[in-house]
Amino acid sequence: MRKAAIALATLTLVGSACSGDDGAGDSSQPPGSTTEAAPPVHYEPAFEPEACPAGTDPSVACGRLVVPEDRTDPDSPSVRLAVAIVPSRAEEPAPDPVVVLHGGPGGSLVGTSDNFVGNELGESRDVILMDQRGTGLSEPSLACPDQDVALGVDVVVSGLGAPTFHRRQNELLAACRRSIVERGVDPGAYDTVESAADVADLRTALGIDEWNIFSVSYGTRLALAVLRDHPEGVRSAVLDSVYPPEIDEVRDMADDLDHALGVLYEACRDQTGCSAAYPDLPQLWHELQLRLAEGPIEVTVAHPTTGEPLTVVIDDDLLSLVAFGALYDRDLIAVLPFFLDQLAQGQPDALAAALVANLAERQIPPALTQGAFFSGECADEIAYTEGATYDIEFGVADEESCATWDVPAGGLGNEPITSDVPTLVLAGAFDPVTPAAWSRAQADRMAEATYVEFPYFGHSIITSTEPGGCARQIRLTFFAAPEQRPDATCAADQAPIQFRAPG
């Protein structure tokens, strides 16, 4: 999803984390809150078949899950959640399919269902995809179509610093929220607990007795909510890059970046070519931060599609953003020391060209449905965090943006979630946004969990490894027999990162 020129992809994605550690407060309400949830009303979830998006592989079946927007209001309007079912290639598929929970919050899957046709995940089971409420092709949408691209351009090309960025972000958020409310949509009804109920309703509406969950990043937080609130019918779960409810992502974001950079420094020292080319990466990083804080570097590059000249402004905030994004992905990790070294030598062209190339890729479509991102993060993360402000990141939720988005605290809470459902937990040692320590702690508290850490990968192990590779094979083995511990020795045998040398 994010390859060698995509260091900017986390302008909106890191908060998913996409985007935190040991938050304090009551398990169901934020500090100082005494509001009690209204009881649910009776309804029957329905699945309505419909044509798939144009161009979808003909083997895929599509439809919509229809449920109330507010399950406590008998007069609540309906939400219609887009669903795609990718059939297994097996002559006699296993009766327990895999439901995939996407990241974000605000990501989507149904529009990319063709990526799962022929995927090894479907060798023996059907694969079920659903765009969570407010996202992707689901209706209503909480999209803010202008925000992602407009702010991305300003950060990279115009040198928009963090304070100005936050002000402009809040202006756009306020306008987006007004447009959503004017359409009769309640942005407060789009949190993790409601999405977990949607997942449970989808299983019921499809008449499935048991299924398996595969989740990545924010999807793991949603999976944990399903395991806590709706464990019935869940045969097993895979949590890739865990985003648990008890952490405090905003408070610890700078420390998490420092930890991931520490993993980078150690990996470079352990590799003869890298240590020779970049003998003191920590000092290089420190000096760059100081230099760029005093004054940004401007470089003019050609737009990769139009050829028009663009002036890229690189300051200390943008450098932190670049490092954060690069540490997501093995391919980007391999070139990060090279970019830093070039920048230190007064040669910023390579980094600037990579940023602009990524900016062009991000024009269509935006990485996340922005309104769904802020509804999820504000209700379930920031509402349970005191002093939620940040100083290194663009485009994540904090107290200021969440005051603008104005949704109540969700029911997820910030207490750790446990489960006795067989679970496979995957993590990458370089991950800056959902550090491996979160995944390890989550596995430790689950009765039937297997933890596998990949020493040379960042965020989202399954999508970072080669097709048919180690993590994918471990996942298949686990789904085949979740009551048994899968053989995961290949994780430690993965080839080290080959860092790019100068020149």
WOFENDA-V964064 format. One record per backbone hydrogen bond with DSSP energy under -1.0 kcal/mol. NH is the residue of the N-H (numbers start at 1). CO is the residue of the C=O. If there is no record, write none. Layout:
NH&CO  NH&CO
This chain:
6&3  9&6  11&8  14&10  16&13  17&18  17&19  18&13  18&16  19&16  21&248  23&246  33&30  41&71  46&66  48&64  50&62  56&53  60&57  61&85  63&83  64&48  65&81  66&46  67&79  69&77  73&70  76&73  79&67  80&139  81&65  83&63  84&129  85&61  86&127  89&122  94&124  98&126  99&212  100&128  101&214  107&103  112&109  113&110  115&112  116&113  117&114  122&119  123&120  127&86  128&98  129&84  131&82  135&132  138&135  139&80  142&134  147&144  150&146  151&147  152&148  153&149  154&150  155&151  156&152  157&153  160&154  165&161  166&162  167&163  168&164  169&165  170&166  171&167  172&168  173&169  174&170  175&171  176&172  177&173  178&174  179&175  180&176  181&177  182&178  184&181  185&180  189&186  195&191  196&192  197&193  198&194  199&195  200&196  201&197  202&198  203&199  204&200  205&201  206&202  207&204  208&203  211&233  212&97  213&236  214&99  215&238  216&101  217&240  219&216  220&217  222&218  223&219  224&220  225&221  226&222  227&223  228&224  229&225  230&226  234&231  235&211  237&422  238&213  239&424  240&215  241&426  252&248  256&252  257&253  258&254  259&255  260&256  261&257  262&258  263&259  264&260  265&261  266&262  267&263  268&264  269&265  270&266  271&268  275&271  276&272  277&273  278&274  284&280  285&281  286&282  287&283  288&284  289&285  290&286  291&287  292&288  293&289  294&290  295&291  297&314  299&312  301&310  303&308  307&303  310&301  312&299  313&156  314&297  319&315  320&316  321&317  322&318  323&319  324&320  325&321  326&322  327&323  328&325  329&326  333&329  334&330  336&332  339&335  340&336  341&337  342&338  343&339  344&340  345&341  346&343  347&342  352&348  353&349  354&350  355&351  356&352  357&353  358&354  359&355  360&356  361&357  362&358  363&360  369&106  371&142  373&369  374&370  375&371  376&372  377&373  378&374  379&375  380&376  381&377  382&377  383&378  384&381  385&382  389&387  399&388  402&398  403&399  404&400  405&401  406&402  410&379  423&448  424&237  425&450  426&239  427&452  429&454  430&457  431&428  438&435  439&435  440&436  441&437  442&438  443&439  444&440  445&441  446&443  447&419  450&423  452&425  454&427  457&454  459&328  465&461  469&466  473&469  474&470  475&471  476&472  477&473  478&474  479&475  480&476  481&477  484&481  491&488  500&334
